[in-house]
Amino acid sequence: MKQLDSKNLKKANEEAIFTLLTYLVHHTTPKNNETLKSLIEKLESHSKLSPQWKDKDTLKLKILKNSIAKNSHLANSRISDLTYSKSGLTACVFTKPNGDISVVFKGTGNGEWIDNGEGLSGIPEENTYITPDGIRIVEKDFATDQQVQALNWFNTIAAKNNWNSKNSITVSGHSKGGNKAQFITINSDLPDRCYSFNGHGFSPEALLSLKKLYGEKFETRRKKIVSISADNDYINVIGERLTTEKNIYFFKSAWRFHDLESILDNSGNLRQQTKQGKLSQYIEAVSKELMLLPPSLRQYATMGVMNIFQKYLGQEDAVNGDKVSIEKTIAGLGVTLGPVLNNIPNLANRN
């Protein structure tokens, strides 16, 4: 079983803590350059007064509080450049006392579910990119609106703060945030490292397009990406991986499989490293079958399933204004059913 080396493990642990914080920023308004310690203290006060505070928020806060108790490096890191949206992009920058920079992205916003389906469908669309020099470029490619929005935000913040190759920059995120972090890393030379926590992959068409676009840089950049997931997480295995095989790691989850805190103990440390679980292997096999379908057919499955998530998990309109008909959703469930049933006999036999 592969083991993440101690240096990467320590770094990944810090990135997980920063990323976990993105799930609580809606409870308060951080001041620019406020320390993580100060922000956690504010959140703790808010938790005692707010009726909107949930049990899962309490657990996140407990982990955050314990993680900085004996780590002044984390406690004195400063938050800046926060962008928050309940429906879409939530991200911020942490600057550590030694000057190292961490850019972190929250998981799927309430309106981003269909955007996930678009990214896996293999159907091209027109996107507007903002370069680090502020130039707007329109391209037809396989990126999604929200991936492009994340990259544009990153490029804008990098230009504003005059980041360059001399800065030590890590990009991280959980779930869809992990996918955004990967997308930024493959499209920019600035990140030195990327940690994708339970972050899903891309369509085969998207990866082929990026490989053609960047040539040798594609391989150099993808080697910077480290995938860290719960043993039975069911999201990181969706789509084709951008991460190299040697940079894929699994950790024992204590309870729910996808939440970031499931692979963190109460002290904020990543739990025991382990091998991929049966459920994760099963979902990966289903996904591989779906990715082999032509985009004209695959889009029914990816868009249809994500439309259900949008309705019942997001519970609001898609952030891009996208709509998927009930007919397309039903057809998508039909397309998905085949791979789901095909792989059930193998589920019990997986190691």
CORQUI-V110347 format. One record per residue. N is the residue number from 1. RES is the residue in three letters. PSI is psi in radians with two decimals (NA if undefined). OMEGA is omega as a letter, one per 20 degrees, with the letter a starting at -180 (NA if undefined). Layout:
BEGIN
((N RES PSI OMEGA) (N RES PSI OMEGA))
END
This chain:
BEGIN
((1 MET 2.27 r) (2 LYS 2.53 r) (3 GLN 2.31 r) (4 LEU 2.23 a) (5 ASP 2.80 a) (6 SER -0.65 a) (7 LYS -0.83 r) (8 ASN -0.61 a) (9 LEU -0.77 r) (10 LYS -0.78 r) (11 LYS -0.79 a) (12 ALA -0.66 a) (13 ASN -0.76 r) (14 GLU -0.71 r) (15 GLU -0.62 r) (16 ALA -0.69 r) (17 ILE -0.80 r) (18 PHE -0.75 a) (19 THR -0.68 r) (20 LEU -0.62 a) (21 LEU -0.52 a) (22 THR -0.35 r) (23 TYR -0.06 a) (24 LEU -0.13 a) (25 VAL -0.36 a) (26 HIS -0.24 a) (27 HIS -0.28 a) (28 THR 3.02 r) (29 THR 1.82 a) (30 PRO 2.49 r) (31 LYS 2.59 r) (32 ASN 2.27 a) (33 ASN 0.32 r) (34 GLU 2.49 r) (35 THR 2.72 r) (36 LEU -0.66 r) (37 LYS -0.81 r) (38 SER -0.72 a) (39 LEU -0.71 r) (40 ILE -0.65 r) (41 GLU -0.70 r) (42 LYS -0.73 r) (43 LEU -0.65 r) (44 GLU -0.73 r) (45 SER -0.72 a) (46 HIS -0.64 a) (47 SER -0.47 a) (48 LYS -0.24 a) (49 LEU -0.48 a) (50 SER 2.24 r) (51 PRO -0.24 a) (52 GLN -0.09 a) (53 TRP 2.26 a) (54 LYS 2.85 a) (55 ASP -0.71 a) (56 LYS -0.52 r) (57 ASP -0.67 r) (58 THR -0.71 r) (59 LEU -0.77 r) (60 LYS -0.80 a) (61 LEU -0.71 r) (62 LYS -0.79 r) (63 ILE -0.77 r) (64 LEU -0.79 a) (65 LYS -0.78 a) (66 ASN -0.55 a) (67 SER -0.53 a) (68 ILE -0.13 a) (69 ALA -0.67 a) (70 LYS 0.33 a) (71 ASN 1.56 a) (72 SER -0.47 r) (73 HIS -0.75 r) (74 LEU -0.83 a) (75 ALA -0.63 a) (76 ASN 0.11 r) (77 SER 2.54 a) (78 ARG 2.37 a) (79 ILE 2.47 r) (80 SER 2.99 r) (81 ASP 0.68 r) (82 LEU 2.29 r) (83 THR 2.25 a) (84 TYR 2.34 r) (85 SER 2.19 r) (86 LYS -0.58 a) (87 SER -0.53 a) (88 GLY -2.14 a) (89 LEU 2.18 r) (90 THR 2.14 a) (91 ALA 2.81 r) (92 CYS 3.03 a) (93 VAL 2.39 r) (94 PHE 2.30 r) (95 THR 2.11 a) (96 LYS 2.83 a) (97 PRO -0.51 r) (98 ASN 0.04 r) (99 GLY -0.17 r) (100 ASP 2.53 a) (101 ILE 2.34 r) (102 SER 2.21 r) (103 VAL 2.09 a) (104 VAL 2.56 a) (105 PHE 2.33 r) (106 LYS 2.81 r) (107 GLY -2.96 a) (108 THR 2.15 r) (109 GLY 2.91 a) (110 ASN -0.48 a) (111 GLY 0.19 a) (112 GLU 0.05 a) (113 TRP -0.79 a) (114 ILE -0.55 r) (115 ASP -0.64 r) (116 ASN -0.77 r) (117 GLY -0.67 r) (118 GLU -0.71 a) (119 GLY -0.42 a) (120 LEU -0.15 a) (121 SER -0.52 a) (122 GLY 0.28 r) (123 ILE 2.14 a) (124 PRO 2.70 r) (125 GLU 2.90 a) (126 GLU 2.29 a) (127 ASN 2.59 r) (128 THR 2.03 a) (129 TYR 2.55 r) (130 ILE 2.03 a) (131 THR 2.91 r) (132 PRO -0.38 r) (133 ASP 0.04 r) (134 GLY 0.18 a) (135 ILE 2.35 r) (136 ARG 2.24 a) (137 ILE 2.27 r) (138 VAL 2.17 a) (139 GLU 2.57 r) (140 LYS 1.97 a) (141 ASP -2.87 a) (142 PHE 0.20 r) (143 ALA 2.81 r) (144 THR 2.88 r) (145 ASP -0.76 a) (146 GLN -0.54 r) (147 GLN -0.78 a) (148 VAL -0.69 r) (149 GLN -0.74 r) (150 ALA -0.77 r) (151 LEU -0.75 r) (152 ASN -0.72 r) (153 TRP -0.79 r) (154 PHE -0.83 a) (155 ASN -0.67 r) (156 THR -0.78 r) (157 ILE -0.69 r) (158 ALA -0.74 r) (159 ALA -0.74 r) (160 LYS -0.69 a) (161 ASN 0.07 r) (162 ASN 0.70 r) (163 TRP 2.53 r) (164 ASN -2.95 a) (165 SER -0.27 r) (166 LYS -0.35 r) (167 ASN 2.55 r) (168 SER 1.88 a) (169 ILE 2.20 r) (170 THR 2.37 r) (171 VAL 2.28 a) (172 SER 2.88 r) (173 GLY 2.85 a) (174 HIS 2.41 r) (175 SER -2.14 r) (176 LYS -0.53 r) (177 GLY -0.61 r) (178 GLY -0.66 r) (179 ASN -0.73 r) (180 LYS -0.72 r) (181 ALA -0.71 r) (182 GLN -0.76 a) (183 PHE -0.72 r) (184 ILE -0.75 a) (185 THR -0.65 a) (186 ILE -0.26 a) (187 ASN 0.11 a) (188 SER 2.54 r) (189 ASP -0.24 a) (190 LEU -0.81 a) (191 PRO 2.35 r) (192 ASP -0.48 a) (193 ARG 2.66 r) (194 CYS 2.28 r) (195 TYR 2.02 a) (196 SER 1.92 a) (197 PHE 1.94 a) (198 ASN 0.48 a) (199 GLY 2.35 a) (200 HIS 3.00 a) (201 GLY -2.66 a) (202 PHE 2.96 r) (203 SER 2.70 r) (204 PRO -0.61 a) (205 GLU -0.68 r) (206 ALA -0.79 a) (207 LEU -0.69 r) (208 LEU -0.72 r) (209 SER -0.76 r) (210 LEU -0.65 r) (211 LYS -0.72 r) (212 LYS -0.65 a) (213 LEU -0.73 a) (214 TYR -0.20 r) (215 GLY -2.20 a) (216 GLU -0.53 r) (217 LYS -0.48 r) (218 PHE -0.85 a) (219 GLU -0.70 r) (220 THR -0.76 a) (221 ARG -0.68 a) (222 ARG -0.41 r) (223 LYS -0.25 r) (224 LYS -0.24 a) (225 ILE 2.21 r) (226 VAL 2.17 r) (227 SER 2.13 r) (228 ILE 2.11 a) (229 SER 2.75 r) (230 ALA 2.62 a) (231 ASP -0.62 a) (232 ASN 0.47 r) (233 ASP 2.46 a) (234 TYR 0.12 a) (235 ILE -0.72 a) (236 ASN -0.35 a) (237 VAL 0.00 a) (238 ILE 2.33 a) (239 GLY -3.12 r) (240 GLU 2.44 a) (241 ARG 2.39 r) (242 LEU -0.53 a) (243 THR 2.49 r) (244 THR 2.67 a) (245 GLU -0.67 a) (246 LYS -0.19 a) (247 ASN 0.44 r) (248 ILE 2.17 a) (249 TYR 2.59 r) (250 PHE 2.54 r) (251 PHE 2.58 a) (252 LYS 2.25 r) (253 SER 2.49 a) (254 ALA -0.48 a) (255 TRP -1.92 a) (256 ARG 2.47 a) (257 PHE -0.47 a) (258 HIS -0.49 a) (259 ASP 2.43 a) (260 LEU -0.68 a) (261 GLU -0.18 r) (262 SER -0.38 r) (263 ILE 0.20 r) (264 LEU 2.39 r) (265 ASP 3.13 a) (266 ASN -0.33 r) (267 SER -0.07 r) (268 GLY 0.25 r) (269 ASN 2.49 r) (270 LEU 2.42 a) (271 ARG -2.98 a) (272 GLN 2.36 r) (273 GLN 2.52 a) (274 THR -3.01 r) (275 LYS 2.92 a) (276 GLN 2.39 a) (277 GLY 2.94 a) (278 LYS -0.76 a) (279 LEU -0.76 r) (280 SER -0.74 r) (281 GLN -0.68 a) (282 TYR -0.85 r) (283 ILE -0.63 r) (284 GLU -0.72 r) (285 ALA -0.72 r) (286 VAL -0.79 a) (287 SER -0.71 a) (288 LYS -0.69 r) (289 GLU -0.75 a) (290 LEU -0.67 a) (291 MET -0.31 r) (292 LEU -0.27 r) (293 LEU 2.60 r) (294 PRO 2.54 a) (295 PRO -0.61 a) (296 SER -0.50 r) (297 LEU -0.72 a) (298 ARG -0.63 a) (299 GLN -0.50 r) (300 TYR -0.71 a) (301 ALA -0.88 a) (302 THR -0.75 a) (303 MET -0.67 a) (304 GLY -0.81 a) (305 VAL -0.75 a) (306 MET -0.43 r) (307 ASN -0.65 r) (308 ILE -0.78 r) (309 PHE -0.70 a) (310 GLN -0.72 a) (311 LYS -0.72 a) (312 TYR -0.37 r) (313 LEU -0.83 r) (314 GLY -0.69 r) (315 GLN 0.57 r) (316 GLU 3.05 a) (317 ASP 2.65 r) (318 ALA 2.48 a) (319 VAL -0.47 a) (320 ASN -0.02 a) (321 GLY 0.17 r) (322 ASP 2.56 r) (323 LYS 2.50 r) (324 VAL 2.21 a) (325 SER 2.76 r) (326 ILE -0.59 r) (327 GLU -0.74 r) (328 LYS -0.59 r) (329 THR -0.79 r) (330 ILE -0.75 r) (331 ALA -0.67 r) (332 GLY -0.68 r) (333 LEU -0.63 r) (334 GLY -0.73 r) (335 VAL -0.67 a) (336 THR -0.51 a) (337 LEU -0.67 a) (338 GLY -1.02 r) (339 PRO -0.60 r) (340 VAL -0.84 a) (341 LEU -0.64 a) (342 ASN -0.56 a) (343 ASN -0.07 r) (344 ILE -0.74 a) (345 PRO -0.49 a) (346 ASN -0.23 a) (347 LEU -0.79 a) (348 ALA -0.38 a) (349 ASN -0.04 a) (350 ARG 2.51 a) (351 ASN NA NA))
END
